[in-house]
Amino acid sequence: RYCERPTWPDETETSPNPDFWAIRDGSEIWLALGDAPQCDPNAASVLPPLPSIDWVRADALDQHRIWIQNWLSLLPYLGATSTPSFDSLVARVVQAADPDSCFDDLERQFSATDPLLIRTAVIAALHQGLMVSEDLQHQQWGRSTRVSKLSKGSPHATR
């Protein structure tokens, strides 16, 4: 889960204006784009605000530009897709995926279903961490982008 431009959880505290809120490994994280503020070494020690903010420099994002652009184009597919029947389709698509499946393979395998729904199910599975794709990190996504089931104990590609 994530939220762009979240509100600060405690309205009585001064907010450092985080850019994103997310859940990573079951814990809340707050992210802000830019350089971390410099602390005055002569100032009295103050405990960091809770929750703390992780700062992400813009140049650190450059190495992930393709992955970020892929997700910017994939996320609109997820608009209104959480229904029991769609969740069942996601589960069937994940189950059908081979280690070298691509979007096109899965669309052909489920030829009786609208290809856009299958594509959206694959994207939902990627978003939920049920599937992974090394291709998404390094090349523009398309129907030949390879995806696979997340094997137990493997690193989560969307984290």
Order of alpha helices (4+ residues) and beta strands (2+ residues): beta-beta-beta-beta-alpha-alpha-alpha-beta-alpha-alpha-beta-alpha-beta
